[in-house]
Amino acid sequence: MTRLSSDASRKFWLVSKVAAFALAVAVVVGSSGASCGTAPPDGGGDGNVDPCDITKQNGGTSPVVLSGESELGSPNAPVTVMEFADPQCPFCARFTNNTFGTLKSEFVDSGKVRWIYRHFPLDNIHPNARTGARAVECAGLQSKFFEYLEQIFATYDNNTGKVTLLDGSSSTAIANLKQLAVNQGLDANAFNSCLDNSTTANAVESDFQSGVSLGVTGTPSFFITYQQNGQTVTKVVAGAASTACFETLLNSALREAGVQ
C-alpha cells in the first residue's frame, strides 16, 4: 500500500497540484448542472439502475496523474482508478462505507489497482463540501488523509440521507471537523491553523478543475485506466456502482491489460 507518509511529501503534493492547476487550460463551467450520483443496489439505494449498465469508453481522454497524489495501492499497478468525490455527498459515503472496503481488499492491497482520490465539491447543493475537502487535505498534511475522510463518511445517516458531520451551518461543520481532528489524534493547533487559513484551498480547486476538464458533473465519478496492446484505455463510471459491478469492471480491465 502506498500513501503519503510525511508532512514534506504532502507539501510537495500541494505545490504539484497548484502548479498543475496554474498550467491547466482554463475551463469556465458552473456547478449548477452537477449532481450527487445514484446509489447502487448494495449501497442502500432505492432501485435506481446500477451505473455499471451505462459504463462507457471515454474516447481516449485519460486523467493526468501527478506526483504525490492522494492514493492507495502500488504506483506500478496495471490498473488505475481515479475517483472524484464530495465529502458531503451521501452516495459517496455509501460507496465508501459499503463497497470500497471490499475493492481495497481484493484489488488495491493485492497490488493490482492504484486508487487515486480527487475532490469534486458540489457547492450548489452541498455548502460545506469544500470546507470538508479542505479539512481532509489538512489531515493529509499529517498523514491521515484517508483515515480522516473515511471518518467523515462514517457519519452518514441512512435515515436522514445526510453526512451528519457536515450537515448544518458552516460554523457547526467547522467545529465538527476540528473535533474530528482531535478524535483522530492529529495536532489540533496545526490542523486548526490549516483549516482557518484556507491553506489547502488551491489543492481542492485544482482537483475540482481537473474533474471539470474531464467532463465530471456529479459524484462519485470514476475513471478506470489501463494499457491494452500498447494503447491507453479509459472507462468512466458515473455513479456509485455496486460492488459486483466494480469487481466485473476491474477484473475485465486486468484481463485486457494482460494481467489475468
DRENBA-858810 format. One record per residue: residue number from 1; residue in one letter; y, z, x of N, C-alpha, C, CB in turn. Coordinates in steps of 0.1 Angstrom, whole numbers, plus 2048, in hexadecimal, padded with zeros to 3 digits. Each point is the difference from the previous one (the first is absolute). Glycine has a CB too. Example, Ala and Ser with C-alpha at 12.3 -4.5 7.8 and 13.67 -1.06 7.14 Angstrom:
% residues 2
  nuro  tipa  n.north  n.up  n.east  ca.north  ca.up  ca.east  c.north  c.up  c.east  cb.north  cb.up  cb.east
     1     A      7C7   84E     884       80C    800      7F7      80C   800     809       7F4    80C      7ED
     2     S      817   7ED     80F       80B    800      809      80B   808     7F8       7FA    7EA      80C
END
This chain:
% residues 260
  nuro  tipa  n.north  n.up  n.east  ca.north  ca.up  ca.east  c.north  c.up  c.east  cb.north  cb.up  cb.east
     1     M      7F4   800     809       80C    800      7F7      80C   800     809       7F4    80C      7ED
     2     T      816   7EB     810       80C    800      807      80C   803     7F8       7F6    7EF      80E
     3     R      811   81B     7F6       80D    803      7F9      80A   805     80B       7F4    806      7EA
     4     L      819   7FA     813       80A    804      809      7FE   80F     803       810    7EE      7F8
     5     S      7F1   816     814       7FC    80E      803      80B   808     808       7E9    7F8      801
     6     S      823   802     800       80B    807      806      80D   7FD     7FB       7F2    801      814
     7     D      818   807     7EE       80E    7FD      7FC      805   7F4     807       804    818      7FC
     8     A      7F9   7E6     811       805    7F5      807      7FB   7F3     7FA       800    80E      814
     9     S      7F3   7F1     7E8       7FA    7F4      7FB      806   7FD     7F2       7EB    804      80D
    10     R      818   807     7EB       806    7FD      7F3      80E   7FB     802       7F2    812      7F6
    11     K      816   7F4     814       80D    7FB      802      800   7F1     805       807    818      805
    12     F      7F0   7E4     803       7FF    7F3      804      7FD   7F7     7F4       7F8    807      816
    13     W      7FF   7FE     7E1       7FD    7F8      7F4      80C   7FE     7F7       7E9    809      801
    14     L      81F   802     7FE       80D    7FE      7F8      809   7F6     806       7FE    818      7F9
    15     V      803   7E8     814       809    7F6      807      7FB   7F2     7FD       806    811      812
    16     S      7EC   7EE     7EF       7FA    7F3      7FE      803   7FA     7F2       7EE    806      811
    17     K      810   803     7E5       803    7FC      7F2      80E   7FC     7FE       7EE    810      7F9
    18     V      81B   7F8     80D       80F    7FC      7FE      803   7F3     806       806    818      7FF
    19     A      7F4   7E6     80D       802    7F3      807      7FB   7F5     7F8       7FF    80C      816
    20     A      7F5   7F6     7E5       7FA    7F5      7F8      808   7FD     7F3       7E9    807      809
    21     F      81C   803     7F2       809    7FF      7F4      80C   7F8     803       7F8    815      7F7
    22     A      80E   7EE     815       80D    7F9      804      7FD   7F1     803       808    816      809
    23     L      7EC   7E7     7FC       7FD    7F2      803      7FB   7F8     7F4       7FB    808      817
    24     A      801   7FF     7DE       7FA    7F9      7F5      80A   7F7     7F9       7F1    814      7FD
    25     V      80A   7E2     7FD       808    7F7      7F8      805   808     7F4       7F4    7EB      807
    26     A      819   815     7F6       806    808      7F5      7FB   7FA     7F3       814    806      80D
    27     V      7E6   803     7EA       7FC    7FC      7F3      806   80A     7F6       7EA    7F6      809
    28     V      81F   804     7EE       806    809      7F7      7F9   7FF     7F3       816    7FD      80B
    29     V      7E2   80E     7F1       7F8    800      7F4      802   80D     7FA       7EF    7F0      80A
    30     G      814   811     7E9       801    80C      7F9      7F3   806     7FC       816    7F9      7F7
    31     S      7E9   813     806       7F3    807      7FC      7FE   800     7F1       801    80D      816
    32     S      807   7EC     7E3       7FF    802      7F1      7F3   7FA     7FB       819    7FF      7FF
    33     G      7E1   7F8     808       7F3    7FA      7FC      7F4   807     805       80C    7EB      7FE
    34     A      7F6   820     80A       7F5    807      806      7F9   808     7F6       80C    800      816
    35     S      7E7   803     7ED       7F8    808      7F7      7F6   808     807       803    7EF      7EE
    36     C      7F9   81C     80C       7F6    808      805      7F3   7FC     7FA       80F    814      803
    37     G      7E7   7E7     806       7F5    7F8      7FB      7F6   806     7F7       803    7F5      814
    38     T      7F4   803     7E6       7F6    804      7F7      7F6   809     806       804    7EC      7F3
    39     A      7F5   81C     806       7F6    809      805      7F2   7FA     7FF       80E    813      7FA
    40     P      7E9   7EF     80F       7F2    7FC      800      7F8   808     7F6       802    7F7      817
    41     P      7F3   804     7E5       7F7    808      7F7      7FC   80D     806       7F8    7EB      7F7
    42     D      805   815     816       7FC    80D      806      80B   808     805       7EB    7F5      806
    43     G      821   808     7F7       80C    807      805      808   807     7F5       801    7F0      813
    44     G      7F8   812     7E2       807    806      7F4      808   7F7     7F8       801    814      80D
    45     G      7FB   7DF     7F4       808    7F6      7F8      7FD   7FF     7F2       800    7F3      814
    46     D      806   804     7E5       7FF    7FF      7F1      7FA   7F3     7FC       813    810      7FE
    47     G      7E4   7EA     80A       7F9    7F4      7FC      807   7F3     804       7F8    80D      7ED
    48     N      813   7F4     81B       806    7F4      805      7F7   7F8     809       816    80B      7FF
    49     V      7EC   7E8     802       7F8    7F8      808      800   804     80F       804    7ED      7F0
    50     D      7F1   814     816       7FF    804      80E      807   7F5     808       7EB    80D      7FC
    51     P      81F   7F7     80D       807    7F6      808      7F7   7F8     809       813    80F      7FF
    52     C      7E1   7F6     802       7F6    7F8      808      7FE   7F2     7FA       7F4    815      807
    53     D      80E   7EA     7EC       7FE    7F3      7FA      80B   7F6     802       7F4    80C      7EF
    54     I      817   7F9     817       80B    7F7      802      804   7FF     80F       808    805      7E9
    55     T      7EF   800     81F       803    7FE      80F      801   7F2     803       7F3    815      805
    56     K      817   7E8     804       802    7F2      803      803   7FE     80F       809    7FD      7E9
    57     Q      7F5   7F6     81B       804    7FD      80E      810   800     801       7EB    7F2      803
    58     N      81A   812     808       80E    802      802      807   7F4     806       7FC    818      802
    59     G      7FD   7DC     7FE       807    7F4      805      803   800     80F       809    7FE      7EA
    60     G      7F0   80A     81E       801    800      80E      80B   80A     805       7F9    7E8      7FF
    61     T      80F   81E     7F8       80A    80A      805      7F9   80D     802       812    7F4      7F3
    62     S      7F0   811     819       7F9    80D      804      80B   80A     804       7EB    7F4      808
    63     P      813   819     7F6       809    80A      804      801   801     80F       7FB    80D      7EB
    64     V      811   7F6     81A       801    802      80E      7FD   80E     803       812    7EE      802
    65     V      7E5   815     808       7FD    80D      803      807   805     80C       7E9    7FD      7F7
    66     L      81E   80E     809       808    805      80B      7F9   80A     808       814    7FC      7F2
    67     S      7F1   806     81A       7FA    80B      808      804   80D     7FA       801    7F1      815
    68     G      7F6   818     7EB       803    80E      7FB      801   801     7F1       80B    803      815
    69     E      7ED   7F5     7E4       800    801      7F1      7FA   80D     7FC       7FE    7E7      7FE
    70     S      805   81D     7F5       7F9    80B      7FA      7F3   7FC     7FC       816    80B      7F8
    71     E      7DF   7F8     80F       7F3    7FA      7FE      7F5   809     803       80A    7EA      805
    72     L      7EA   812     7F5       7F4    807      803      7F6   7F5     804       805    813      7EF
    73     G      7F1   7F1     819       7F6    7F7      804      802   7FA     80E       7FD    7FB      7E8
    74     S      7FA   7FD     81C       801    7F9      80D      80A   7F5     800       7E8    807      805
    75     P      821   7F8     805       809    7F4      801      7F9   7F3     802       811    810      809
    76     N      7E2   7F1     7FB       7F8    7F4      803      7F6   7FD     7F5       802    805      818
    77     A      800   802     7DC       7F7    7FD      7F5      802   7F1     7FC       802    818      7F8
    78     P      7F3   7E2     803       800    7F2      7FC      808   7FD     7F4       7EB    7FE      80B
    79     V      817   80C     7EC       808    7FE      7F4      80B   80A     7FF       7EB    7F8      7F4
    80     T      821   804     808       80B    808      7FF      804   800     7F1       808    7FC      818
    81     V      7FB   810     7E3       805    802      7F2      80E   806     802       7E9    803      7F5
    82     M      821   7F6     805       80E    806      800      803   804     7F1       807    7F2      814
    83     E      7FB   81B     7EA       803    805      7F3      80F   802     7FE       7E9    80B      7FF
    84     F      81D   7F1     7F7       80E    803      7FC      7FF   809     7F4       809    7EA      809
    85     A      7FD   822     7F9       7FF    80A      7F5      80D   808     7FF       7E7    801      804
    86     D      81A   806     7F1       80B    808      7FC      7FB   80E     7FD       80D    7EC      7F6
    87     P      7F9   81F     811       7FA    80D      7FE      802   806     7F3       805    803      817
    88     Q      803   7F7     7E0       802    805      7F3      7F8   7F8     7F5       817    809      807
    89     C      7E2   7ED     7FE       7F9    7F7      7F7      7F2   806     7FC       80B    7EC      80B
    90     P      7F3   817     7E8       7F3    806      7FC      7F4   7F8     804       80C    80B      7EE
    91     F      7F5   7E8     812       7F4    7F7      803      7FD   801     80F       806    7F1      7EC
    92     C      805   810     81C       7FD    802      80E      7F9   80D     803       815    7F3      805
    93     A      7EF   817     7F3       7FA    80E      801      7F1   7FF     7FC       816    80B      7FC
    94     R      7E8   7EE     7F9       7F2    7FF      7FB      7F7   7F8     80B       808    800      7E8
    95     F      7FE   7F6     81E       7F8    7F9      80A      7FD   809     80C       80B    7EA      7F9
    96     T      7FF   81D     80B       7FE    809      80C      7F6   80B     7FC       817    7FB      809
    97     N      7EA   80B     7EB       7F8    80B      7FC      7F2   7FC     7FD       814    80B      7F8
    98     N      7EA   7E9     802       7F3    7FD      7FB      7F8   7F5     807       809    806      7EB
    99     T      7FE   7F2     81D       7FA    7F4      807      801   800     80F       805    7F4      7EB
   100     F      806   810     81A       802    7FE      80F      7F7   808     808       817    7FC      7FB
   101     G      7E5   810     801       7F7    808      808      7F3   7F9     802       80A    814      7F7
   102     T      7F0   7E6     7FF       7F4    7F8      802      802   7F5     809       7F9    806      7E9
   103     L      812   7F2     816       802    7F5      808      802   804     80F       80A    7F4      7EC
   104     K      7FD   817     815       802    805      80E      7F3   804     807       816    809      7F9
   105     S      7E1   7FD     7FF       7F3    804      806      7F8   7F4     803       801    815      7F3
   106     E      7FE   7E1     804       7F8    7F5      802      805   7F6     80A       7F8    803      7E9
   107     F      815   7FA     817       805    7F5      808      80A   804     80B       7FD    7F3      7EB
   108     V      80B   817     813       80A    803      80A      7FA   809     80B       812    7FF      7EE
   109     D      7E7   80C     80E       7FB    809      80A      7F5   7F9     808       805    813      7F1
   110     S      7F5   7E2     80A       7F5    7F9      807      805   7F6     809       7F2    804      7ED
   111     G      81B   7FA     813       807    7F6      80A      800   7F2     7FA       7F8    80E      812
   112     K      804   7F0     7E2       800    7F2      7FA      80E   7FC     7FB       7E8    803      7FA
   113     V      820   806     801       80D    7FD      7FA      80B   809     806       7F4    7F9      7EA
   114     R      817   800     818       80C    807      805      809   801     7F3       7FE    7F7      818
   115     W      806   815     7E5       808    802      7F3      80E   803     804       7EC    808      7F3
   116     I      81E   7F0     809       80E    802      802      807   804     7F4       7FF    7F0      813
   117     Y      80A   81A     7ED       807    804      7F4      80F   7FD     802       7F0    812      7FC
   118     R      816   7E7     7FA       80E    7FE      800      807   804     7F3       7FC    7ED      810
   119     H      810   818     7F1       807    805      7F4      806   7F5     7F8       805    815      80D
   120     F      7FA   7EC     7E6       807    7F7      7F7      805   808     7F4       7F1    7EC      807
   121     P      81A   81C     7FB       805    808      7F5      806   7F8     7F5       804    812      811
   122     L      7F8   7F0     7E3       805    7F9      7F4      80C   809     7FA       7E9    7F5      7FB
   123     D      822   808     80B       80C    809      7FD      804   800     7F1       807    7FC      817
   124     N      7F7   7F8     7E2       804    800      7F3      7F8   808     7F6       808    7E9      805
   125     I      7EB   819     7FE       7F8    808      7F7      7FC   80E     806       7F8    7EA      7F6
   126     H      809   817     817       7FC    80C      807      80B   805     809       7E8    7F9      800
   127     P      822   80F     7FA       80C    803      807      7FE   809     80C       80B    7FE      7EB
   128     N      7EA   809     816       7FD    808      80C      7F7   7FA     80A       804    814      7F2
   129     A      7F8   7E0     80C       7F6    7FA      808      805   7FE     80F       7F6    7F4      7EC
   130     R      816   807     815       805    7FE      80D      802   80D     808       80C    7EB      7F8
   131     T      7F8   81F     802       801    80D      806      7F2   805     804       815    806      7F3
   132     G      7E1   7F8     805       7F3    803      803      7FB   7F8     80C       7FC    806      7E8
   133     A      807   7ED     818       7FC    7F8      80C      806   805     80D       7FD    7EC      7F0
   134     R      810   817     80F       807    805      80C      7F9   80D     805       816    7F6      7F8
   135     A      7E6   813     7FE       7FA    80C      804      7F2   7FE     807       80C    80B      7EC
   136     V      7ED   7EB     80F       7F3    7FC      806      803   7FC     80F       7F6    7F9      7E9
   137     E      814   7FF     819       804    7FC      80D      803   80C     809       808    7EA      7F7
   138     C      800   81F     803       803    80C      808      7F4   808     804       816    801      7F3
   139     A      7E0   800     803       7F3    807      804      7F9   7F8     80B       7FE    809      7E8
   140     G      803   7EA     817       7FA    7F7      80B      806   803     80D       7FC    7EF      7EF
   141     L      810   815     812       806    803      80D      7FA   80D     806       815    7F6      7F9
   142     Q      7E4   811     7FE       7F8    80C      805      7F1   7FD     7FF       813    80F      7F9
   143     S      7E9   7E4     807       7F2    7FC      800      7F9   804     7F3       800    802      819
   144     K      806   7FF     7DC       7FA    804      7F3      803   7F5     7F5       801    819      807
   145     F      800   7DB     7FD       804    7F5      7F6      7F6   800     7F4       80A    7F3      813
   146     F      7EA   80A     7F0       7F6    7FE      7F5      7FC   80D     7F9       7F7    7ED      80D
   147     E      809   81E     7FB       7FD    80D      7FA      80B   804     7F5       7F3    807      815
   148     Y      819   7F6     7EF       80B    804      7F7      800   7F7     7F4       80D    808      814
   149     L      7F2   7EB     7EF       7FF    7F6      7F5      7F5   803     7F6       809    7EF      80F
   150     E      7EC   815     7F6       7F4    803      7F7      803   80C     7F7       7F1    7F6      811
   151     Q      817   814     7F5       803    80C      7F8      80A   7FD     7F5       7FB    80D      815
   152     I      80E   7E9     7EE       809    7FC      7F5      7F8   7FA     7F4       812    7FC      811
   153     F      7E5   7FB     7F3       7F8    7F9      7F6      7F6   80A     7F9       802    7EB      80D
   154     A      7FA   820     7FA       7F7    809      7FA      807   808     7F4       7F5    802      816
   155     T      818   7FD     7E9       807    807      7F5      800   7F8     7F3       80E    80D      811
   156     Y      7EC   7E7     7EF       800    7F8      7F4      7F9   807     7F5       7FF    7EB      80E
   157     D      807   815     7E7       7FB    807      7F4      7FB   7F6     7F6       810    813      803
   158     N      7E3   7EC     7FA       7FA    7F6      7F7      805   802     7F2       7EC    7FF      80F
   159     N      818   80D     7ED       805    802      7F3      80E   7FA     7FD       7F2    815      800
   160     T      816   7ED     80A       80E    7FA      7FF      802   7F3     806       808    817      801
   161     G      7EE   7E5     807       801    7F3      807      80B   7FF     80A       7F8    7F6      7EB
   162     K      80C   816     81B       80B    800      80A      7FB   807     80D       811    801      7ED
   163     V      7F5   7FB     81E       7FF    807      80C      809   80C     800       7F9    7EB      80D
   164     T      802   821     7F0       809    80B      7FC      809   804     80B       7EF    807      7F0
   165     L      80D   7F8     81D       808    805      80B      80D   7F8     800       7EC    806      80D
   166     L      814   7ED     7EF       80D    7F8      800      806   7FF     7F2       7F6    7F4      814
   167     D      805   813     7E3       805    7FF      7F2      80C   809     7FF       7E9    7FB      7F6
   168     G      820   802     801       80C    808      7FE      80C   7FB     808       7F1    813      7FD
   169     S      819   7F6     805       80C    7FC      806      7FF   7FD     80F       80C    80E      7EF
   170     S      7FE   7EC     817       7FF    7FE      80E      800   80D     808       80D    7EB      7FD
   171     S      7FA   81F     7FF       800    80C      807      7F3   807     7FF       819    802      7FC
   172     T      7E1   7FD     7F9       7F2    806      7FE      7F6   7F9     809       806    807      7E8
   173     A      7FA   7EC     818       7F7    7F9      809      802   803     80E       800    7EE      7EF
   174     I      80C   813     816       803    804      80E      7FB   80D     803       814    7F2      800
   175     A      7EE   818     7F7       7FB    80E      802      7F1   800     801       814    809      7F4
   176     N      7E5   7EF     803       7F2    7FF      800      7FB   7FA     80D       800    7FE      7E7
   177     L      807   7F7     81E       7FB    7FA      80C      802   809     80C       807    7EA      7F7
   178     K      803   81E     809       802    809      80B      7F6   80C     800       818    7FB      800
   179     Q      7E4   809     7F4       7F6    80A      7FF      7F2   7FB     804       80D    80A      7ED
   180     L      7F1   7E9     810       7F3    7FA      804      7FF   800     80F       800    7F2      7EB
   181     A      80B   80B     81C       800    800      80E      7FC   80D     806       812    7EF      800
   182     V      7F3   81C     7FA       7FD    80D      804      7F1   803     7FD       817    808      7FB
   183     N      7E4   7F3     7FA       7F2    802      7FC      7F7   7F8     80A       806    803      7E8
   184     Q      7FF   7F2     81D       7F8    7F8      80A      801   805     80E       804    7ED      7F1
   185     G      804   81E     811       801    805      80E      809   7F9     809       7EA    808      7FD
   186     L      81F   7F0     7FD       80A    7F9      808      80B   809     805       7FB    7EB      7F3
   187     D      80C   810     817       80D    807      804      80A   7FE     7F6       7FA    7FD      818
   188     A      809   80D     7E0       809    7FF      7F4      80E   7FC     804       7F2    810      7F4
   189     N      813   7F5     817       80E    7FD      804      801   7F1     803       803    818      808
   190     A      7F3   7E3     800       801    7F2      804      7FE   7F7     7F4       7F7    807      817
   191     F      800   7FD     7E0       7FD    7F8      7F5      80C   7FF     7F7       7E8    806      801
   192     N      81E   806     7FC       80C    801      7F7      80C   7F8     806       7F8    816      7F8
   193     S      80A   7EB     815       80A    7F8      806      7FE   7F1     7FF       804    813      810
   194     C      7F0   7E9     7F2       7FC    7F2      7FF      802   7FB     7F2       7EF    803      811
   195     L      80D   805     7E4       802    7FB      7F3      80F   801     7FB       7E8    808      7FB
   196     D      81F   802     809       80E    802      7FC      809   7F5     806       7FC    818      7FD
   197     N      800   7E4     80F       809    7F6      807      7FB   7F1     7FF       805    812      810
   198     S      7F2   7EC     7E7       7FB    7F2      7FD      7FB   7F9     80D       80F    7FF      7EC
   199     T      7EB   809     81D       7FC    7FB      80D      7F7   7F4     7FF       803    817      809
   200     T      7F4   7E9     7ED       7F6    7F6      7FE      803   7F5     7F6       7F0    811      807
   201     A      81D   7EF     7F4       803    7F6      7F6      7FE   7F2     804       811    810      7F8
   202     N      7F3   7EC     814       7FE    7F3      805      7F1   7FC     801       816    802      80C
   203     A      7E2   807     7F7       7F2    7FD      801      7FA   7FD     7F2       7FE    80F      814
   204     V      806   7F8     7E2       7FC    7FE      7F3      805   7F2     7FB       7FF    819      7FB
   205     E      80E   7E5     807       805    7F3      7FC      7FA   7F4     807       816    80C      7FB
   206     S      7E6   7F6     811       7FA    7F5      808      7F2   7FD     7F9       80B    807      815
   207     D      7EE   803     7E7       7F3    7FE      7F9      802   7F9     7F3       7F7    815      80B
   208     F      814   7EF     7EE       802    7FA      7F3      804   7F1     801       808    817      7F8
   209     Q      800   7E6     812       804    7F2      802      7F4   7F7     804       818    808      806
   210     S      7DF   7FE     802       7F4    7F9      804      7F8   7FC     7F4       800    80B      816
   211     G      7FF   7FF     7E0       7F9    7FD      7F4      807   7F5     7F7       7F8    818      801
   212     V      815   7E9     7FF       808    7F6      7F8      7FD   7F2     806       812    811      7FB
   213     S      7EE   7EE     812       7FE    7F3      807      7F2   7FA     7FD       810    807      812
   214     L      7E7   802     7EB       7F2    7FC      7FD      7FE   7FE     7F1       7F8    80C      814
   215     G      812   7F6     7E4       7FF    7FE      7F2      7FB   80C     7F8       7FC    7E9      805
   216     V      804   823     801       7FC    80C      7F9      80A   803     7F5       7F4    809      814
   217     T      807   7FA     7E0       809    804      7F5      7FC   80C     7F9       805    7E8      7FD
   218     G      7EF   81D     806       7FB    80C      7FA      7F7   808     809       801    7F5      7EA
   219     T      7FB   817     812       7F8    808      809      7F4   806     7F7       814    806      80F
   220     P      7E1   7FC     7F8       7FD    7FC      80E      7FD   7F1     801       7F8    818      805
   221     S      80B   7E3     807       7FC    7F2      803      7F9   800     80E       814    7F6      7F2
   222     F      7E2   802     810       7F8    800      80C      7FF   7F2     805       7F3    814      7F8
   223     F      80E   7EB     815       7FE    7F3      807      7F4   802     80A       819    7F9      7FE
   224     I      7DC   7FF     7FF       7F4    801      808      800   7F3     809       7F3    80D      7EE
   225     T      80D   7F6     81F       802    7F5      80A      7F5   800     80A       819    801      7FD
   226     Y      7E2   7F4     807       7F5    7FE      80A      800   7F2     805       7F2    813      7F5
   227     Q      805   7EB     815       7FF    7F3      806      7F2   7FA     7FB       80E    806      814
   228     Q      7F3   7ED     7E7       7F4    7F9      7FD      800   7F2     806       7FF    80D      7EA
   229     N      7F8   7F1     81F       7FF    7F3      808      80D   7FD     806       7EF    7F8      7F0
   230     G      817   812     816       80D    7FE      808      80C   7FF     7F7       7F3    7F4      810
   231     Q      80C   80D     7E3       80B    800      7F7      803   80D     7FA       7FB    7E8      7FB
   232     T      812   81C     803       803    80C      7FA      7FF   7FF     7F1       80F    806      813
   233     V      7EA   803     7E7       7FF    800      7F1      806   80D     7FB       7EB    7F2      801
   234     T      81E   80D     7F5       806    80C      7FA      7FD   7FF     7F1       812    802      812
   235     K      7E9   809     7E8       7FE    801      7F2      808   80B     7FA       7E9    7F7      802
   236     V      81C   808     7F2       809    80A      7FB      7FA   806     7F3       814    7F3      808
   237     V      7ED   81A     7F8       7FB    808      7F4      80D   807     7FB       7E8    803      809
   238     A      81C   7F9     7EB       80B    805      7F9      7FC   80B     7F6       80D    7EA      804
   239     G      7F3   822     800       7FC    80B      7F6      7F5   809     807       806    7F1      7ED
   240     A      7F8   81A     80C       7F7    80A      805      7F1   7FC     7FD       812    812      7FE
   241     A      7E9   7E4     809       7F2    7FC      7FD      7F6   80B     802       807    7E9      807
   242     S      7EE   815     7F2       7F5    80A      800      7F9   801     80E       7FD    7FC      7E7
   243     T      7FC   80F     81B       7F8    801      80C      7F7   7F5     801       802    819      7FF
   244     A      7F7   7E4     7F7       7F6    7F5      800      806   7F2     804       7F2    80C      7EF
   245     C      81A   7F2     80C       807    7F4      803      803   7FF     80F       80A    800      7E9
   246     F      7FC   80B     81C       804    800      80E      7F3   7FF     809       814    80E      7FB
   247     E      7E2   7F8     801       7F3    7FF      808      7FC   7F2     801       7F9    817      7F9
   248     T      807   7E2     7FB       7FC    7F2      800      80A   7F7     809       7F6    804      7E9
   249     L      817   7FE     815       809    7F9      808      7FF   802     80F       80F    801      7EC
   250     L      7F0   80B     818       7FF    803      80E      7F3   7FC     806       80F    813      7FC
   251     N      7E6   7EE     7FD       7F3    7FB      805      801   7F1     802       7F4    814      7F5
   252     S      812   7E5     801       801    7F2      801      809   7FC     80B       7FE    7FE      7E7
   253     A      80D   809     81C       809    7FD      80B      7F8   802     80D       814    807      7F3
   254     L      7E4   803     80E       7F9    803      80C      7F6   7F5     803       803    818      7FD
   255     R      7F6   7E3     7F8       7F7    7F5      802      807   7F3     804       7F1    80A      7EF
   256     E      81A   7F4     80B       808    7F4      804      805   800     80E       806    7FD      7E8
   257     A      7FD   810     81D       805    802      80D      7F4   800     80A       813    80D      7F7
   258     G      7E1   7F1     804       7F4    7FF      809      7FB   80E     805       808    7EA      806
   259     V      7FB   820     7F3       7FC    80E      804      7F3   804     7FA       818    806      803
   260     Q      7E6   7F6     7F0       7F3    804      7F9      7FC   7F5     7F7       806    819      802
END
